Amino acid sequence: MFTSISDPQTQPIDPEDRAYWSQVRSQFMLEPGHAYLNNAALGMPPKPVRDAVAAGFRLMSENPSKAKRDFHGYIESELRPAMASFLGAETGEIALARNATEGLYHIVNGLGLAPGDGVLMTTQEHPSAVKPWKVRAERYGIEVREVHIPSPLVGADDILERISAAIDGRTKVLFFCHVTRGGYLYPVKRLCAMARDKGLISAVDGAQAVGMLHVDLAEVGSDLYTNSLHKWFLGPAGTGFLHVTRAMQPSFSTLYAPEAEPGGDARRYEIQGTYDLPVRAALGTALDFLNRIGIGNIERRLRMLSDYLRKALLEVPGLRLLTSLSHDISSPGSTIFEFDGIDAARWRGPMEEEAQLHVDDHDRDGHRGLRISTHYYNTTDEIDRCVEKLKEMARRDGR
C-alpha cells in the first residue's frame, strides 16, 4: 500500500496544454461548481493522497503492530531520503514536523541566545512566526526588532539595503520569510549570503514556497528552514519539515533530549511520542504526485496563471494591484490587491456564498484587500469567472 516515489519529471510540459492540465485536474475532488483560489491558506490534496491516508488508517485498525513497523520502515527508507533529495538537502538534515509553526518554535527555542542578543525580522512576517520570538523575548530577555518593508515592495535591492542598515553589534539571527503571506518574493539567497558574511544565523520561514517554487536548500544557503507541506506541496493537513544543516546541528539544541545524549541527526528535532503515521507516510504519495508533473512544470504553470490573473485585474476599474508584475519580487502563486475607497476584505464571505469562489482577505500594512492564490489545477476560466465577480462586487459598492 506504500507509494513508490517516482523520479522527478524533467521533460517540459506546455503550461497552456489544456488536455494535460485537465487530466491533472481530474485527480482533485472539489465540489462541483466551486473554484478553489485559496491555496496559500490550505492546499487541496489530490485523490491519491486522500486514498493513501484512508488506507493507512485502515491498516492501523486491522494490524496495529505490523502497521507501526511498516510505516516507520517506509518513512525512514523511502520518504525521508526522497524528501531530502527533492529539497536539495542531506537525509540527516530533515526533521519531519506537523507544520512550519512547529518548526519555528523549535528554531526560536533551540538557538543559544543570551539576554540582550538580537533577532532581526521584517514587518512582512506571518503572525504565527512572530509570536514565538515575542514569547522568548518576554521570558528570556532577547531583543526582537522589525525592519519596515513597504507594501507594495520597492525591489530586491531595497529589501537588502533596509535589512543591512538595521544590523548592529547585538544582532545574532536574521529571520525572514521566503515568500510572504501576500506572495511577495524575498531575495532569499542574497539575504542568507549577507547573514553568512556578517556572521549571523539565517532562519527562513518557507511556508509559502515549497511546492510552488523550485527550492534547493543547498543553494538557498540558510542555516534553518521550515515549511508547511499541506500548502503548495499538497500534502495532507498537519505535515511539514524543519531543515537543519549539518554545520548548524552541533550548536542547535533539541527540545526533546538531554544535551549529554549522543547526537545523531536532524531526527532528534522531531517531537517524540506517537504521531499520525498514516498522514506522515502519505507525504510519499504527495511527493510522487508532484514528481510525476515536475516542479519546473508546476512553477511554469503557476507563472502562466498568475500572469494571466494579474493582467486581468489591471482592467478592473478602481482596483490597485499590490503584487508586482516582476517575477523577481513576486511569487508564482499568490496575488494581492485592493480597491480605492472600498473595504474589499469583507467580500471574502459573499464571494464564496454567492459564487462558490474561494479567496482570502488581505488585512495588513493598511490594506483591506483580497488575496487570490492559484495552483496548477486552476484554470483561466476560473480566473475569468473570479474577475467578473470582483467587477460585480465593485459595482455594488458604488465603484
Secondary structure, DSSP 8 states (H G I E B T S, - for coil): ----------S---TT-HHHHHHHHTT----TT-EE-BTTTS----HHHHHHHHHHHHHHHH-HHHHHHHHHHHIIIIIHHHHHHHHT--GGGEEEES-HHHHHHHHHHHS---TT-EEEEETTS-HHHHHHHHHHHHHH--EEEEE---SS---HHHHHHHHHHH--TTEEEEEEESB-TT-BB--HHHHHHHHHHTT-EEEEE-TTTBTTB---HHHH--SEEEEETTSTT---SS-EEEEE-TTTGGGS--SSS-TTS----GGGGS--S---HHHHHTHHHHHHHHHHH-HHHHHHHHHHHHHHHHHHHTTSTTEEE-S-S-TTSB-SSEEEEEETTB-GGGGHHHHHHHH-EE-EEEEETTEEEEEEE--TT--HHHHHHHHHHHHHHHHHTT-
